[in-house]
Amino acid sequence: MSTLGDLRQKRWASWLPAVVALVAVFLFPLFFDPLDSQTSDATTALAYVVFALGLNIVVGFAGLLDLGYVAFYALGALTAGWLASDHFTGAGGDSGIDFGVSSFAASLPGIHLNFLLIVIGAIIVCAIAGAIIGLPTLRLRGDYIAIVTLAFGEIIGRVAQNGDEIKIGDYAFSNGRESISPIDQLNFPFVGEFDSATNVRPYFWAVFALLLVVLFVNLRLRDSRLGRAWVALREDEVAAVSMGVPLVKTKLMAYAIGAAFGGISGAFLGVFLNSVNANQFQFGFSIFILAMVILGGLGSIWGVVIGAALLSYVNSNLLPSLDRGFVGDFLTDAGLDFTLSQINFGIYGAILLLMMVLRPQGILPERRRKMELTEGIGGGDESLAKAKA
Amino acid sequence: MEAASVSSPARPRGAGAWEFISKYGLIALLLALPTVYGVIDLVNDGNLARLGNNLVAGLSNGAIWALIALGYTLVYGIIELINFAHGEVFMIGSFVAFGLYGTLGLTESTGAGGLALGLFVALLISMLAASSLNVMIERVAYRPLRGAPKLAPLITAVGVSFILQNVGILWRGGSQRGIPDLIQAQRQLFEIAGVAVSRADALAILVTIPLVFLLTNFVTRSRLGKAMRATAQDPEAARLMGINVDTTISLTFLLGGLLAGAAGIIYALYQTQVWFFQGFTAGLIAFTAAVMGGIGNLRGAVLGGVIIGIIQQIADNRIGVQWTPAVIFAYLVIIMIFRPQGLIGEETREAG
């Protein structure tokens, strides 16, 4: 007899691997020295997971291909640069404007705000930017959306790179190709200030906490009214709208929420890397994150987490170690003068190509999306019929 | 789709006005940059020589963009896919052309006759190389996804584009690379009222015009061209009429690749430098051109190419090279929002 209790147990069973994995990730830095490069690589990797989860909302849930996701990295990081450095030197007199930061940061000129406020600022900036970028794409068809988002991403990247020429009052928009640096250390209420020069672990746990929040919001969103509306729009826009799904609001929410997650991660990376360098804001970054989402499985939250972690690992550890190891030796023996790290984006391109051709549903597919991708939209009924027969 | 467009429902009131505003608004917007700087020139210098020079350089640059844009528009017209890797095919065309300088022994001191013959051979070979690459890309990356949702081939296109960029990095390194200036590209041919026409300008325009002429004739007159147009209109019906749709699609990629290869060698001779990233920028500029003219529309692609070439040249010369991409993307966004069907109008299935 299947009872509610059984179902609840099954639910727990399906949650168990995720919980075990999260606990393992939480303990991860304890296995390494406080300053080990593994810990800082893992910190970046978790930030990338947050990016990928944000992009997954737009591309995976709502089915809107966004090729300009780097824009939100740029805006999030710039927000951190503006609100946690001496970029606005003259603001608030000699000791600057400060709130909730250590006495050292408070004594510096410029604006210095607590990281939580910066995150909120980045969320607001990116959500508005996401909605603005989304607005013109509402009337467009799928492939045009991709190009418009790509164009916006490039425009924001260009503006950041040449931001030293744009003056707002006495201050530049960004430092252009020079970084905005240094940026304040992380600082949480009741915890105090971290110091990445002596210990990276707190940064890891900080981004892990951010990730947990984002993950929770993602899971709840997926099962919410809004999440179902996204999937309905993705599968058949006309049908969804005629069933009463509000098109404009639903799509804009996807853009804004996806962008906000990107902003959170961008702000964190700005602080973690201690500088905001506009040269990072390249088209390649958008594709890097897209490759994570495709690899993991469009629309599959846990798949995207795995895909992002995997690809970050490939980027920061596997390729360099292969270059130092047998692949590097092989290339040298063959008289080829290049390393795998040099052509990493070619490798991510190959991942996109191979995944889409061979396994479009990703490593850990979401069931619904798999049906769409392998049988085409509208093929779902047929497969249901087959399953019943 | 088709049936719906035939018995088009009563247009909402104001649609005509919107059509008028969006079309002429776009034209006004396109004319804005030349007009503004023309007036500035007249005030400052008392003549239009600087603007004239911008226009000539823009026209010849635009010829290159037009060749690439035709590749986008052909492919979009037939399978409604933005062939994102098309810019990279153009880049590989440039690299092949540069490679052939060495193979054919072309140097800056080669005599005029030998140079002309050598470059003609190089042109043919780069065109063939680019077109076979383009056909191969279609076979590997797009054909397996014919029945998949539309985003799938677009994602593989992005993937192929990155793969080819990295092939470019492996082939010629990661930085801009100066190559021999075989035709002394910047040497002035003649000058009219302060407007100089260089050899590079002449080359770009003189190679482009016959190619565009041949292409339009092929598409409108030949049997295969007819098959292409039929497939573009309705692949299923075309198949029923005995047209081999797969071959026709391959042929389309072949034609697009030929033009991209030609654009590649012209670019190499014109700019006298090549690098792996040239395809990305050129691809987006040319795509903007194709959309501006109305995607799927051959005349539109040429018109768009020329216009975008002029805008790009003015932006390079007056606003600053570092801002040019931002200016062009801004135009792209504005066109896509207010007039996605372009200046002349689209000729695709969805347009109806």
Interface residues (C-beta under 8 A of the other chain):
Chain A: G63 L65 L67 P136 R139 L140 R141 G142 D143 Y144 A146 I147 V148 L150 A151 F152 E154 I155 R158 V159 Q161 N162 E165 F283 G284 I287 L290 I294 F338 Q342 I343 F345 G346 I347 Y348 G349 A350 I351 L352 L353 M356 V357 P360 E372 L373 G376 I377
Chain B: E80 L81 I82 V140 A141 P144 L145 G147 A148 P149 K150 L151 A152 P153 L154 I155 T156 V158 G159 V160 S161 F162 I163 Q165 N166 V167 I169 L170 G174 F280 L284 F287 V291 G320 Q322 W323 P325 A326 F329 A330 L332 V333 M336 I337 P340 E350
